């Protein structure tokens, strides 16, 4: 157990008692409640934090529940037998439950992993990374993600004005957006993401900084930017997200080779394709990364594709993919799959348009079902798209994903007590 004394300069939080908010224990998964209660009964502070709190307040179903506490990682490992510590600079604990449920628990921190290091360039010591609840709230990205739910009395603890912004329908960065975006430019993507998903307006100061500092996104690891964008493709709100990307100019900062290539009609086509992806995501369809990128790149490639030899066309598309994605890290295998799908589609488009049979040598190709699906996403009437993309509507079944063989690990010791899948 550890008591935290607030710093004298810290503004007291706004405490919102249970009768004045809508977060209820019935909306929190039982595994997260078990973690919260065990921490509380052991004498630690135990808060639910982040997207779980935000989504319940917005009457949405949370995707995950994160817990924050004043218990240190070593103390958490002793408290939760079936857990592990992950991370290097900022360690957190994953608590495992039956059915694959994982609850992540972190200790209050005084800085983000993207905050500046000490002036001498040395990594901060372990002791200096831990902080108070107030400091932990201040290090988070957006005010609507900085609310704490206190299991001790079921109140909300608000250090950052998140409740006010939720009620006003506003996306606001915690702290100075100019400084926060310089330290981690990916925060700009997150501002647009949450505005797209909630329909909230973006705070004027944050919008201005995104419009003027978008070029800083190129300093981020390319793989990280790619993975962040994939989240938005799969969010069900890709269309409003890319609309904000285009309006702010951040889209062209990430994809500079698209400047002058799209025009108004090309931007409209990009948003139309994103809207079609949203229809399928909302319908519960699982789309592969290759298919998603093929749909996205179609907006760039369609005006440039002309009839030619298949191999020549595939090579041409591969070069255009490299040009279109610029600094985005794109694995070679993914690039090959996308280029083959787009080239194969060009081969079968004239046949499908005339309802003519596709030669067996093409339908036997592994990528043919995904290519057929790509064509439907791009051309079918939007109202008919969900029915046309059902698995049973495909001309031939999609190949089952390859199962990765799991490696067996020698147990370190005899297992005692409950089953491995249950938290201790």
PyMOL commands that set and color helices and strands:
alter all, ss='L'
color gray80, all
select helices_A, chain A and resi 18-20+25-27+30-41+51-57+73-79+98-100+126-129+133-139+143-145+162-168+177-183+186-198+204-219+222-233+238-248+250-254+256-258+263-282+289-304+310-325+332-353+360-363+368-379+382-388+391-393
alter helices_A, ss='H'
color red, helices_A
select strands_A, chain A and resi 14-16+46-49+66-69+83-86+92-96+102-107+147-150+155-158+170-171+201-202
alter strands_A, ss='S'
color yellow, strands_A
deselect
rebuild
show_as cartoon
